[in-house]
Every structure is written in C-alpha cells, then in structure tokens.
Amino acid sequence: MNEERRKILKMVEDGMLSSEEAEELFESVDKTEQAANNPYSISEKVNWEERPNEYQGNSREKGTAAKLLGYLEEAFTKIKNVDLDLNFGNFYSISHVFQMNDTRFSKMDIDIANGNVQIVPWDEDVVRIACEAKVYQVNNQEEARQKFLEQTDFSIDDGILHFIISTKQVKVDTTIRIPTKFYEKVSLHLFNGSINVEYLKGKQLRTKTTNGSIDLHSIEMKTINAQTVNGKLKGGNLLADTIEAETISGSVYLVGDVKKVDAQVVNGSIHCTWHRQPEIAFLKATTGSIRLHVPEDSVIDGKLETNIGNLHCNLTNYKIYAEKKDMVKRALHFETEAHQKEQVFHLEAETKTGSIWIIPHELT
C-alpha cells in the first residue's frame, strides 16, 4: 500500500488534492489494509472483468486502494504519452511588429506551433501584433529574422484575420491587439504554449493547446470551447450560453454567468462559481475534487457520484431521492424546493477519486 500513499502525497504537493481529501483517501487505504489482514472480514472483492475499460490491473480482484492507484497510473500514462521535447539547442532572439489598418474582419484564425498568445482588444482602429521570437537552427541574426518572416503568415482575407506560424523551430510570444467590437468566431490553436484572452465579445470562441494553460477573463460569448492536455483552464467574469472545458493534467476554474457547462478533467479538480442559477452542468473528474458555488436560492435537480471520497451538499431545504454509501461507490440524487422559480438547474457531477461539494452563496 506504500505506492498508493506516495501517489496521494504527490497529488497534495501538486495542489490536486486538499488535506481533507487526502485524509479521506488514506482512510480508504487503511480500511483496505485492515480487510486484507483479517481473514474473517466481509469480502470487498470486485469482479473487474465486468469493467475492462477502467484500467489495466495485475489481478482480477482488487480493493479500493488498488483501484485508486489504477486511476492515478492511467492519468499519468496519458500525460507521459504527450511528446513535448522542443529543445532545438542555440537560438537567436528577434523582435517584430506586424500592423495592418484593414479592420474589415469579424473572424480570426490563430495557429502557432511553439509559443504563447495573448489577445487584447483596444480602442484603436488598427491591428497590431507584437512578437518576441527565439529562432532555432540558424547561423546569425539576419538569418533568424529571415526565417521568422518566411515562416509567418499574416493576412486578412474574406473577413478573416490569419496569423499562422507552423514551425516548432520558432518560439514566439505574441500579443495581438484588435479593435474592440463584436466578432463572429475567434479560433486559437497552439501546440506548445499558453493562451490568454481578455475583454472579448462575440459569438464563438475556440481555444486549444497541447502543452499550456488557458486563461479567459471578461469574455462575453455565445459559446466557448477550451481544451488543453497539460495545463490549467481558468475563466473569470464569463458571460456565455455554453462553455465546454477539457484538460487531462490540470484543474478547471470557472466564474461567471454561464447557462450550460460541460467540463471534464483527468488529473485535476473542477471549481465552478455561478453568479446566477445556470441551466445545465455536466462535470466529470478522474483524480480530483469538484467544488460548486451556486446562488443560495437555486432550484437544483442534482446527481452526485464518487468512487473514493465524500459527497457534501450544504444547501438547505432539499430532498434526497436516492443515496448510496458503499465502500466502492457513493451516490446522491437530490432536489431543492422550487422557491417560486420555474427554471431548474440540472446537475450531474462525477469523480473517481475525490469529493464533491455543493456550496450556496449570497448574491452581491
């Protein structure tokens, strides 16, 4: 069982588990050890052949602690399979600014293989893209500048702003300043780098990176899609109809007024705070907790589920329709009173190794 304990401590160090959650997991490990040492105890063996896709084990019969280790190993394996070795040796640094007075566009397509991107609207009627680049596998400064310009595509065609750097041999930190207006679609795709977008209004925002975090602040969109493999996903002061958030290694933090939320995390936790009662939320984590802050007068039809952890519903005036407290699974189906509201918040939250909290807050 020492391996399970080391995994739990590592998750606490990385900030993926709180001390309270770690204590709950240690208790599960202790119970499994006690059961294994007591030949007369009630069997807690599970037929894992019925669920072959959960993880690859070394035995057909495993306890709760071994199940935890399986989930952790699955998450770490997915992260290790991502090849992010972009060390190309020596480089030359250059600075360059692209500028265009043509602002007749309502869509943006940003695609950069290696580097960070920041989008900031401003009051000027001009597009300005400032780049700080490191160019690898070149012999001098002039060759570095030439390679950077050759590998960069900056254009505005058919109402779409394109900024593309497809080579990984150029690492560029990019700040894009665009006119403050309504945008139909903004798409950002990175391989190795973080995304930062703030004060943007429009219809559709899509952000995706393989290795890097995504930070969205003061965004007003109809739909938001954010995906990263290795990095946290943070959204503050959001106003949207729908948001889809997904990360393998990292946590999700969402704050604002979002009607529909679909968030999935493998190795990390999910934190959501709603300023107003939402409509739908589907939340799923593998190795991490889920913490939800909702207005205290929310009308909720909620289903919570965890394999290893506890369920905490701090709401008042709610009815329990179904509850399960087994060693290998805990589940809760509850509904709150109507409070003269017609709209119901449909909530489904699930985690494998972590706890779930539903916490009310007062509107300010």
C-alpha positions in Angstrom: 0.0 0.0 0.0 3.0 2.3 0.2 2.7 3.1 -3.5 -0.9 4.4 -3.0 0.2 6.6 -0.2 3.1 8.1 -2.2 0.6 8.9 -5.1 -1.7 10.6 -2.7 1.0 12.7 -1.1 2.3 13.7 -4.6 -1.2 14.9 -5.5 -1.3 17.0 -2.4 2.1 18.5 -3.3 0.9 19.3 -6.8 -2.3 21.0 -5.4 -4.7 18.5 -6.9 -6.0 17.3 -3.5 -6.7 19.2 -0.3 -5.6 17.9 3.1 -9.2 16.9 3.8 -9.5 14.8 0.6 -6.1 13.2 1.2 -7.2 12.2 4.7 -10.3 10.5 3.2 -8.2 8.6 0.7 -5.8 7.5 3.4 -8.8 6.2 5.4 -9.8 4.1 2.4 -6.3 2.7 2.1 -6.3 1.8 5.8 -9.6 0.0 5.6 -8.4 -2.0 2.6 -5.2 -3.0 4.6 -7.3 -4.0 7.6 -9.6 -6.1 5.4 -6.7 -7.8 3.8 -5.2 -8.7 7.2 -8.4 -10.0 8.6 -9.4 -13.4 7.1 -12.8 -13.2 8.7 -13.8 -9.8 7.4 -16.5 -9.2 4.8 -15.2 -9.5 1.3 -14.9 -6.3 -0.7 -13.6 -8.0 -3.8 -14.9 -6.8 -7.1 -15.1 -8.6 -10.5 -13.0 -6.2 -12.6 -13.7 -8.2 -15.7 -17.1 -6.6 -15.9 -15.4 -3.2 -16.3 -12.4 -3.8 -18.5 -12.0 -0.3 -19.7 -11.5 1.3 -16.3 -7.7 0.5 -16.2 -5.3 -2.4 -16.7 -4.7 -4.2 -13.5 -2.4 -7.1 -12.4 -5.2 -9.0 -10.7 -8.9 -9.8 -11.1 -9.6 -8.9 -7.5 -8.5 -5.5 -6.2 -9.5 -3.4 -3.2 -10.4 0.2 -3.1 -6.9 1.5 -2.7 -5.6 -0.5 -5.7 -8.4 1.0 -7.7 -7.2 4.5 -6.7 -3.7 3.6 -7.9 -5.1 2.4 -11.2 -6.8 5.7 -11.9 -3.7 7.6 -11.0 -1.5 5.5 -13.2 -4.0 5.9 -16.1 -3.8 9.7 -15.8 0.0 9.8 -15.5 0.3 7.5 -18.5 -1.8 9.8 -20.7 0.4 12.7 -19.8 3.6 10.9 -20.4 2.4 9.9 -23.9 2.5 13.6 -25.0 5.7 14.4 -26.8 6.7 17.9 -25.9 10.5 17.8 -26.4 11.1 21.1 -28.2 14.7 21.7 -27.3 16.5 22.6 -30.5 19.7 24.0 -29.0 21.0 27.5 -29.6 18.8 30.3 -30.9 18.8 34.0 -31.9 16.2 36.4 -30.4 14.4 38.9 -32.6 11.5 41.4 -32.1 9.0 42.2 -34.8 5.7 44.1 -35.0 3.1 43.4 -37.6 0.5 46.2 -38.2 -2.5 46.5 -40.6 -5.0 49.3 -40.9 -7.6 47.0 -42.6 -10.0 46.0 -39.8 -12.8 44.7 -42.1 -12.9 41.3 -40.4 -15.2 39.5 -38.0 -13.3 36.2 -37.7 -9.8 35.3 -36.5 -7.7 32.1 -37.1 -4.6 32.0 -34.9 -2.4 28.9 -35.2 1.1 28.9 -33.6 3.1 25.7 -33.0 5.5 27.0 -30.3 4.9 30.0 -28.1 2.3 31.9 -26.0 -0.5 34.1 -27.3 -2.4 37.0 -25.7 -5.4 38.7 -27.3 -6.3 42.2 -26.0 -8.9 44.4 -27.6 -8.2 48.2 -27.7 -9.8 51.4 -28.9 -7.5 51.9 -31.9 -8.9 51.1 -35.4 -5.8 49.0 -36.3 -4.5 45.5 -35.8 -1.1 45.3 -34.1 0.7 42.0 -33.5 3.9 42.3 -31.4 6.2 39.3 -31.5 9.2 38.3 -29.3 10.7 35.3 -31.0 13.5 32.8 -30.5 14.6 31.3 -33.8 16.5 27.9 -33.7 18.8 26.2 -36.1 20.1 29.4 -37.8 23.6 30.8 -38.0 23.2 34.5 -37.4 20.7 37.3 -36.5 19.9 38.1 -40.1 19.1 34.5 -41.0 16.9 34.3 -37.9 14.9 37.3 -39.0 14.5 36.0 -42.5 13.4 32.6 -41.3 10.9 34.1 -38.9 9.3 36.2 -41.6 9.3 33.3 -44.1 7.5 31.1 -41.6 4.9 33.7 -40.6 1.6 34.1 -42.4 -0.2 37.3 -41.5 -3.2 38.3 -43.7 -6.8 39.4 -43.8 -8.9 37.6 -46.4 -12.6 37.3 -46.8 -13.3 38.8 -43.5 -10.9 36.5 -41.6 -7.6 37.5 -39.9 -5.0 34.8 -40.3 -1.8 34.6 -38.2 0.0 31.3 -38.6 3.5 30.1 -37.6 3.5 26.4 -38.2 7.2 25.5 -37.5 8.2 24.4 -34.0 11.7 25.9 -34.6 10.4 29.4 -33.9 9.2 30.0 -30.4 7.3 33.3 -30.3 5.4 35.1 -27.6 2.7 37.0 -29.3 0.5 39.9 -28.2 -2.4 40.6 -30.6 -4.3 43.9 -30.2 -7.5 44.1 -32.2 -10.3 46.7 -32.4 -13.0 46.5 -29.7 -16.0 45.1 -31.5 -18.2 42.1 -31.9 -16.5 39.0 -33.5 -18.3 36.1 -35.2 -15.7 33.5 -34.5 -12.2 33.5 -32.8 -10.1 30.4 -33.1 -6.7 29.9 -31.4 -4.7 26.7 -31.8 -1.3 26.1 -30.1 0.9 23.1 -29.7 3.4 24.3 -27.0 2.2 27.4 -25.3 -0.4 29.2 -23.2 -3.4 31.2 -24.3 -4.6 34.4 -22.7 -7.8 36.2 -23.9 -9.5 39.1 -22.2 -12.3 41.6 -22.7 -13.5 39.9 -25.9 -17.1 39.9 -27.2 -18.6 37.8 -29.9 -20.4 34.7 -30.9 -17.9 31.8 -30.8 -14.5 31.4 -29.1 -12.4 28.2 -29.6 -9.1 27.8 -27.8 -6.9 24.7 -27.9 -3.4 23.9 -26.8 -1.4 20.7 -26.1 1.1 22.0 -23.5 0.0 25.2 -21.8 -2.7 26.9 -19.7 -5.8 28.7 -21.0 -6.8 31.9 -19.2 -10.0 33.7 -20.2 -11.1 36.9 -18.5 -14.1 39.1 -19.0 -15.3 37.2 -22.1 -18.8 37.6 -23.5 -19.6 34.9 -26.0 -22.5 32.7 -27.0 -20.3 29.6 -27.0 -16.8 29.0 -25.5 -14.7 25.9 -26.2 -11.4 25.4 -24.3 -9.2 22.4 -24.5 -5.7 21.6 -23.2 -3.8 18.4 -22.5 -1.2 19.7 -20.0 -2.3 22.9 -18.2 -4.9 24.5 -16.1 -8.0 26.2 -17.6 -9.2 29.4 -15.9 -12.2 31.5 -16.8 -13.1 34.6 -14.8 -16.1 37.0 -15.2 -17.6 34.9 -18.0 -20.9 35.6 -19.8 -21.9 32.8 -22.1 -24.7 30.5 -23.1 -22.4 27.4 -23.3 -18.9 26.5 -22.3 -17.1 23.2 -22.9 -13.8 22.8 -21.0 -11.5 19.8 -21.1 -8.0 19.1 -19.7 -6.0 16.0 -18.9 -3.5 17.3 -16.5 -4.7 20.5 -14.8 -7.7 22.0 -13.0 -10.7 23.9 -14.3 -11.8 27.2 -12.7 -14.9 28.9 -14.0 -16.6 32.0 -12.6 -19.4 34.0 -14.1 -22.8 33.7 -15.6 -22.8 30.6 -17.9 -26.0 28.8 -18.6 -24.6 25.4 -19.7 -21.3 23.9 -18.6 -19.6 20.7 -19.7 -16.2 20.2 -18.0 -14.0 17.1 -18.0 -10.7 16.6 -16.2 -8.5 13.6 -15.8 -5.8 14.7 -13.4 -7.1 17.7 -11.6 -10.1 19.3 -9.9 -13.1 21.3 -11.1 -14.2 24.6 -9.5 -17.3 26.5 -10.7 -18.9 29.6 -9.3 -22.2 30.9 -10.8 -23.4 34.4 -10.3 -26.9 33.3 -11.5 -28.6 30.0 -11.5 -27.5 28.0 -14.6 -29.5 25.6 -16.6 -27.3 22.5 -17.1 -23.9 21.3 -15.9 -22.1 18.0 -16.7 -18.9 17.7 -14.7 -16.5 14.8 -14.7 -13.2 14.3 -13.0 -11.0 11.2 -12.5 -8.4 12.1 -9.8 -9.6 15.3 -8.2 -12.4 17.0 -6.4 -15.4 19.1 -7.6 -16.4 22.3 -5.8 -19.5 24.1 -6.9 -20.7 27.5 -5.6 -24.3 28.3 -6.6 -26.7 31.1 -5.6 -28.5 30.1 -2.4 -31.9 30.3 -3.9 -31.1 27.9 -6.8 -33.6 25.2 -7.7 -31.5 22.1 -8.4 -32.0 18.6 -9.6 -28.7 17.1 -8.8 -26.9 13.8 -9.2 -23.5 13.4 -7.5 -21.3 10.3 -7.6 -17.8 9.3 -6.4 -15.9 6.1 -6.0 -13.4 7.2 -3.4 -14.4 10.4 -1.5 -17.4 12.0 0.1 -20.4 14.0 -1.1 -21.2 17.3 0.7 -24.4 19.1 -0.1 -24.5 22.3 2.0 -27.8 23.5 0.6 -30.9 24.0 2.8 -34.4 22.6 2.1 -33.5 19.8 -0.3 -35.0 16.3 -0.5 -32.9 13.2 -1.0 -34.5 10.9 -3.6 -31.7 8.3 -3.7 -28.5 7.7 -1.7 -25.8 5.1 -1.8 -22.8 4.8 0.6 -20.8 1.7 -0.4 -17.1 1.2 0.0 -16.5 1.4 -3.7 -19.3 3.9 -4.6 -21.1 6.9 -3.1 -24.1 8.5 -4.9 -26.7 11.1 -4.1 -29.7 12.3 -6.0 -31.4 15.3 -4.5 -33.8 18.2 -5.4 -34.3 21.6 -3.8 -37.5 23.3 -3.2 -38.9 25.5 -6.0 -38.7 28.9 -4.4 -41.3 30.1 -7.0 -38.8 29.6 -9.8 -39.8 27.7 -12.9 -36.3 27.1 -14.2 -34.5 24.0 -12.8 -30.7 23.6 -12.7 -29.9 20.1 -13.9 -26.6 19.0 -12.4 -24.6 15.8 -12.9 -21.2 15.7 -11.2 -18.9 12.6 -11.1 -15.4 11.9 -9.9 -13.5 8.7 -9.4 -11.1 9.6 -6.6 -12.2 12.8 -4.9 -15.0 14.5 -3.1 -17.8 16.8 -4.3 -19.1 19.9 -2.6 -22.3 21.9 -3.3 -21.9 25.3 -1.6 -24.5 28.1 -1.6 -23.5 31.7 -1.7 -25.4 35.0 -1.4 -25.8 37.2 -4.5 -23.9 40.6 -4.2 
